[in-house]
């Protein structure tokens, strides 16, 4: 056992992380009906038990306290530890693999899927404990948090997904890799650059962008250096596309799997770049810390984290600039979005992919989606004087002493005023994009940036469009939909929510509400209830009121309000945990109650229905 593993498993932080994983694991098992018993019905907390069997045949109970919340019927375990009872002995449950094995007969998961899931859970336990140990060894952020800038916050937020039990699995990373490349550790990385022969590359370029001028700006002095290297190899820069590679990806995937292309000169190794980059929360997106005005770079990594692999499929790279241009034109030409709300759209302006589809299938599958890049506009170019930006999930962050990050602002403005402003700033642009333009965005905590002015929410910045936007050709739209590329026939079977084009307006509504409300806003509702005593129902009443106020501003869109009914009784959402244990033969979705529906009668009475 390495020293780093020993320090993790012997730390008191391990128990804290393990208890959190137990909570999220049981919550998702019950919420997604992976386990049908016990049935959690009451909003008030009560004690429940799961039943299983030990390896030696004894009956086992896992006892916990839980409630079913108003917010989408989410299930919440209390912070009391889960207890294990066997042969009358009551002790805290201390083994996640043991728990999963002892209740496995109720999970109905195939052995190989259960084995993989156990690995993801164990890796999450180790890597999150590692993050917590590192975080606690640093100087407390409580004094500096309010002045920390956006890029710093991307590393300060160590919590990970608040619902998914495999929120930090990072399968493919060793513990040493996790420390070297995990965003919590704020490493400064130099990217490796390669030249790809143009005949072996595919590009997606934003309208009006000059590829060569853009790359020259991004690379600075390295641009000339790389041109010289190509000349030394008897090649010319105009015949090649320059592409960055994450150093982990180079060592683990590119160098061994692309040896033939490197031999023939289809790929030419150029060396490390001279500018520093730092990973954001999503790990594979990196910010330029040498020059913050330069673009963020999203790079494929052959790891698995939370619900999916982190490669970049070629069709998503090719769609990046096309969708960004489409969405950017909507935001720029709609005066409500551009002038009233002043929404920031961080466009993905350039994408490049190694054209692996030209390879025989047996070789293509080895490198599918592993070599490519997407450049996204820097947030810092859009911020005005006096504005500060934070990842949206920073709003539910607490410091090492348990004090909410938002506390100074709540004290300054009062909870009601601050919350009303936040809801208006964050909900209205996304609802308007859906109603007026048929565009549904995956605006969860990492994809939405809140821009503040003196601690009061002012506007939002939106990002991640290559696979985070949905629309339907069945919905009328004044602006022509983008000409996108579709997944190839050999693309792995996607889940229902994974592709840009949907069939119906209802699917778009569900997609927006799932991303924006089910996790993002529900976690905020839980947070405000816990720290400020704000009832969940008051939170959702305020959210519904904001939407109704918006709808009154645009009576000409009433038919669209009915088409995209955000007040409907139920929505269809992804089953994030089921996707990790299911064998891939079913669509992992379920229908849940919509907390906005309770306020639908007030809306209908306004329209005289």
PyMOL commands that set and color helices and strands:
alter all, ss='L'
color gray80, all
select helices_A, chain A and resi 3-9+12-31+96-102+104-107+111-137+145-147+150-156+175-181+183-185+198-200+211-219+221-232+237-239+247-257+259-264+314-333+335-340+356-358+361-367+379-381+392-396+407-413+415-437+505-532+536-553+555-563+578-581+595-606
alter helices_A, ss='H'
color red, helices_A
select strands_A, chain A and resi 46-53+59-68+75-77+83-86+89-92+189-197+201-205+240-245+267-279+285-288+296-299+301-305+308-310+344-345+348-354+372-376+387-391+440-441+448-453+456-462+469-472+501-502+570-574+589-593
alter strands_A, ss='S'
color yellow, strands_A
deselect
rebuild
show_as cartoon
